[in-house]
Amino acid sequence: MCGLCGFVYKDAARTGGVGRVLHGMLLPMGRRGTDSTGIAMYGTPEDGSYVLRARIEANSGTPERVLETLERAGGVRDHAMDGPNLRARVAYDGDLGDLTDRVEAVPHVEVFSIGRSMEIVKEVGDANDVERSSPFAAFEGSHAIGHTRMATESVVDVAHSHPFWARPFPDISVVHNGHITNYHKLRRKLENQGHRFATGNDSEAIAVYIADKLAAGESLEDALRASVYDLDGTFSYLISTAEGIGCARDRFALKPLLYTENDEIAMIASEEVAIRSVDGDATLEPRELAAGEVRWWLR
Amino acid sequence: MATLTSEIDCSAHTTREINQAIKRAAADGVPEIRLTNPAARHCLGVAVMSPIHVIFEGPVGWFCGGMSDGGRITVHGSCGWSVGENLMSGSIEVHGNGGSSAGATLRGGRVFVAGTTGARSGISMKGGTLVVGGSVGYMSGFMMQRGTMIVCGDAADGIGDSMYEGTVYVGGSIHSLGADCIEAELTDDDRALLATELDPHGISSTGIDWKKLVAGKRLWNFSKHEYDAWRGAL
């Protein structure tokens, strides 16, 4: 059992307090997953730079080594450390897989995300624990997805927490509730195509699977529809890109997922209690996704 | 003398406090209790064992009214999974959409959802009546053993799969029948029953192409000569 939630402003020009909304949605979803919590949020890209989010689990010069690596790669526009969590804006125009490898070559460093607009923060614990270690509730942006995790098959640590960045594709991440039973086969297939995985978590494969299809020119709609047949097992998942959010539910409807929307916004969640925990339009009527149904909201 | 109506703001209480307050009001003979700001919380109004009218002014979460016996629950909003699970008697009316497993293991009484419900609605019903004003999701009526399910809208794939007994009525289209679920002839008694069940909700049962679904009973006993039927069910 895990909790999913998402929020998007439909108008491409509109941004707002998506961090505050996600914080409100994630708190009641904590009952569906007490192990860890994470958010992928999308802000406004600045001067062509990438935003890197990473966890540095060591002191004594390690942060400086990471910054030196980024400086050599293209330059650090600015950076901030919240405890072990680094946020850096980086000037870079190469392959993001290479940049990630170079940063993670520094011992005890885990890259959470690199994107033009996407930033992933996550922590062991609930939404308030994330807020304490990587403040996100004040984040202004266009859309965001969040996750509360109840671990079933891989370790409880921040590396295995959702959202998963679809490395090395910028601005794509996934949150997932369920179990992908053809994970190893799917992962081998993607690895044979040259993709690399950062964890042993089945949810990461969904992110790379979708990102691979988008990179090949498929639409988000087509990728979502194909996923319902290519992924075995039980799942509800949300995938976010720089343009918006998509979601899908398995063909047996075994994991919950519902959505609601009006002309301005769309909200997606495992349970309605997440939607009702946010001050908003009380007339919004939620509806469950049907078995095998996919939906998407692109700005 | 008990007051006619009690009122509770759910936002100021835990779920346990709310449910205990409902029980206290019922024990005190209060005929009606109104609950504001339920905010889609789970397990509200479970095990209501006395004839009290519980009114939720907003959406409720999962398992609302579950295991109740004799109460009347009205929800002015939507509900989550398993509304009225194992209801013994009494009624639950939801004036919004429902989630999956609506009326699961229903044993008696009535569950009405005005909007759509999700997958496995009416799963393993053992009695009672489930009425859905809209459509139902995948494999609704799965392993139904007794009772009546009325679907005014469409039925998704696998309706009535492996049902033992009971009756399902569908007013809209049927995407596919489940294993050993067959269509039976609609009788005047069926039409009368549909009118009796739907009229109180302001839904006309006439002018609708009702389909009556029952168990084919081929799965009641294993027969090696009907291997295909079993392979499809399993």
Chai-1 contact restraints between the chains, C-beta under 6 A:
chainA,res_idxA,chainB,res_idxB,connection_type,confidence,min_distance_angstrom,max_distance_angstrom,comment,restraint_id
A,A253,B,A119,contact,1.0,0.0,6.0,A-B,restraint_1
A,A253,B,Y138,contact,1.0,0.0,6.0,A-B,restraint_2
A,E272,B,A40,contact,1.0,0.0,6.0,A-B,restraint_3
A,E272,B,P59,contact,1.0,0.0,6.0,A-B,restraint_4
A,E272,B,G80,contact,1.0,0.0,6.0,A-B,restraint_5
A,V273,B,A40,contact,1.0,0.0,6.0,A-B,restraint_6
A,V273,B,G61,contact,1.0,0.0,6.0,A-B,restraint_7
A,R276,B,A39,contact,1.0,0.0,6.0,A-B,restraint_8
A,R276,B,A40,contact,1.0,0.0,6.0,A-B,restraint_9
A,P286,B,S78,contact,1.0,0.0,6.0,A-B,restraint_10
A,R287,B,N97,contact,1.0,0.0,6.0,A-B,restraint_11
A,E288,B,G99,contact,1.0,0.0,6.0,A-B,restraint_12
A,E288,B,G118,contact,1.0,0.0,6.0,A-B,restraint_13
A,A290,B,G137,contact,1.0,0.0,6.0,A-B,restraint_14
A,A291,B,A119,contact,1.0,0.0,6.0,A-B,restraint_15
A,A291,B,Y138,contact,1.0,0.0,6.0,A-B,restraint_16
